[in-house]
Amino acid sequence: MKLYGIKTCDTCRKALKAFEAAGKPVTFIDLRADGVSEEEIDRWIEAHGWEAVLNRRSTTWRGLCDADKTDVDADKAKALMLANPTLIKRPVFEDQTGITIGFGKEQQKHLLGN
């Protein structure tokens, strides 16, 4: 299991602790420090749609100029996320079963079997 996130993100830290407590190995990829590839973002968008991957509630989104925030489509969203990885909704999980975004109750049940 790969967990893409940011080390300072509370939800990402909660997810890491939950996987550790469950004895499930996870590889953490820091979006800010390690970066993210176009291919990774393409997979996430293909699986869930760009609207689910782009975090419009983030501090980074609020800091963008109005021109960047208008007329957003899949291509523009991908370009924004490549330039600003903190715009990616997190955490993103990838394993052999697929891609999961977020760590709410449903995602926890799916990922951890709780």
PEJO-V64847 format. One record per pair of residues at least 12 apart in sequence whose ideal C-beta (glycine too) atoms are under 6 Angstrom apart, sorted by the first residue. I is the first residue (numbers start at 1). J is the second residue. Records with the same first field share a line. If there is no record, write none. Layout:
I = J + J
//
This chain:
1 = 26 + 95
2 = 27 + 29 + 94
3 = 26 + 28 + 91 + 93
4 = 29 + 31 + 92
5 = 90 + 91
6 = 31 + 32
7 = 30
9 = 90
11 = 103
12 = 90 + 91
15 = 91 + 103
22 = 112
31 = 85 + 88
32 = 85
36 = 85
41 = 78 + 81
44 = 99
47 = 99
48 = 101
50 = 74 + 77
52 = 101
53 = 89
54 = 77
55 = 87 + 89
58 = 87
60 = 84 + 86 + 87
61 = 87
89 = 101
91 = 103
//
